[in-house]
Structure formats: structure tokens, C-alpha cells
Amino acid sequence: MAFCIPLIAAKGCRKYLTRPNTNCLADDETRLFLFVPRVVLLAFLGLITGPALAEDMGVHPCLQGHAASSAVDVGSPTSKGLFPGPGNTFYTLADTSGGWSSLHKERDLTANAKFRAYSAGPANRWGFIPAWIVQADGPDRKHRLLQEYLVTRGLTAVDPRLGGWACTQRLIEAEDRARKDKSGLWQTRKIFSSYYPEPLVQAAGQHVIVEGRIVSLGKTERTRYLNFGRYWKTDFTATIATANEEAFQKALLSQGLDWKDLSGQAVRLRGVIEVQDGPLLRLTHPGQLTILDREEDRK
């Protein structure tokens, strides 16, 4: 189909910018055929057909690889933050902590919106499929990754479980900005210090963020230990199963570090706190471990 776009109207004649088309005439039926690069034409058409996408979601780091081929249309979220899909399936927000409650409370986030779910992994124990949720045609008519939008507004925290390294780092950067701006939950939510184990014990079962300096490293046949004190019976400890060593090793190498370099490092950890001879955090995803290499990053 050829597009005829009016450019100039003067002296009773109209000129058009078009591909060859006998229906498009200019100056006494003398046809003006100007061939314009496709990208220019599409850009111009975008101005008259509606706003462009806020971002090409096809290149978003969270939607790469397997996720890119698993998109399905889903309905608006329920009060439990579940997105109903085809065949009586339900999708849930991947890699966030409590994002569903924000969706329930902030109805304007999903008003008049359409959603697509990109599977991030297998169904959880409740039968819900964790997914990256892309929102379109919301109040501001933008396409966006809903998890990133919630994190940016300080409505949820990042809980890395399934996303790749680039995806997780992008979400954590958004969380860092929200925390520095004291947006949403960051007006009141605190970051725990590894130097004070008792508040962590009291937070058992909750998703927490902890900062501190690794005092020593340990390893057994099945587990690596990050020790934040000298008395393991009461001090805070983080563990990494040797089955997950390779993923953590790759993440460390990408930052120019090795396992031995962790001793003495100031770090930020995130996850659900347990109590086992003192407060314990089990690290299963490299995104749960952030190296704080600048003094201003530490609380």
C-alpha cells in the first residue's frame, strides 16, 4: 500500500511525498515521486498514528533468550496479584518481593491496561508461573516492564531468583535510585547491618537487605560460608551451595574478582532471613550479592 502524505498546499495545488501511485497527483497531474528511506517514513507516520513505545521491549535484558519466545496475553491482575492466562493458568511477578500487594493498593498502575506475560521459569509450588509482565496502554500509554516500574517507584524490592545477570543488575539499579530518592517503601524500610545480629533474628521469615563486611570465608564439601563475625553461633552468616558456585564465580569474574577476594569486602545481601546458630541468609542467585566498592554506597 502506498502512503500519500500532504506536505505543501499553495496556489491551489497539493504536493505529496509518496511511492509511485497513479492516484497521487501534483501540479497539473505531474506526479512527484520522492523515495524516502523507510525509517524516515515510519518515524513520520508514528507522529500521526500515536505515541511511540517508551522502549523497544524486545531488547530489554529481562526479555532475552527463552523468555522472548514465551509471551502470552494475560488479563488484569487479581487482588492477589495474579494475571489470568489461557487454559486456566495464572502468572505472577517474577523476582520481586511483595509486588502483588502494590498492584492491589495502586489501582491506577493497571487501569485500562493490557498485559503480556513472558515466562521466567517453571510453575511454583502453588501452580503459578513466575513471569516478566509487560504493561501496555496504561494511563500514560507506555509499554514497560511492570517489575521495573514498581521497583522504580519504590513499591517493591528486588528479589533475584530467575533473571539473568544483566536483568538483575538493571532492576537493582532502579531500586538504588528509588532508595536514594526515598520513594515509596524506602521512606520507612531500613537496611539491616550485619554487625547487629539481634534485629536480624527478630526479622526471621522476612525478605531483608543486609549490609556489612565479610570477616572470613569457609568451605565444606557442600557449602561455602561468608562469615560476618568471629563467633558463628550468634553472628550473621551467608551460605552458597557448591551446586551454585559456577553462577557466582561468573558474576565475580565479570567484576574482576575471585572467591578469595570476597574476604574483607563490604557487601549488600538480600533474601529471606533464617535463624540457624544465629541469623542466616542462603544465597542461591548471584544477584543477591552486591559488592560495595565505594564508601558512599554503604549505609
Salt bridges, closest charged atoms under 4 A:
ASP27 OD2 - LYS15 NZ 3.96
GLU55 OE1 - ARG170 NH2 2.99
ASP73 OD1 - ARG116 NH1 2.57
ASP140 OD2 - ARG144 NH1 2.96
GLU148 OE1 - HIS60 NE2 2.82
GLU148 OE2 - ARG170 NE 2.83
ASP159 OD2 - ARG161 NE 2.98
ASP159 OD1 - HIS207 NE2 3.50
GLU175 OE2 - ARG179 NH1 3.47
GLU175 OE2 - ARG270 NH2 2.74
ASP176 OD1 - ARG179 NH2 2.76
ASP176 OD1 - ARG268 NH1 3.54
GLU211 OE2 - ARG268 NE 2.72
GLU245 OE2 - LYS219 NZ 3.26
GLU245 OE2 - ARG224 NE 2.30
GLU246 OE2 - LYS250 NZ 3.67
ASP258 OD2 - LYS260 NZ 3.79
GLU274 OE2 - ARG282 NE 2.96
ASP277 OD1 - LYS233 NZ 3.55
ASP293 OD1 - ARG294 NH1 3.43
GLU295 OE1 - ARG298 NH2 2.94
GLU296 OE2 - ARG294 NE 3.64
ASP297 OD2 - ARG294 NH2 2.96
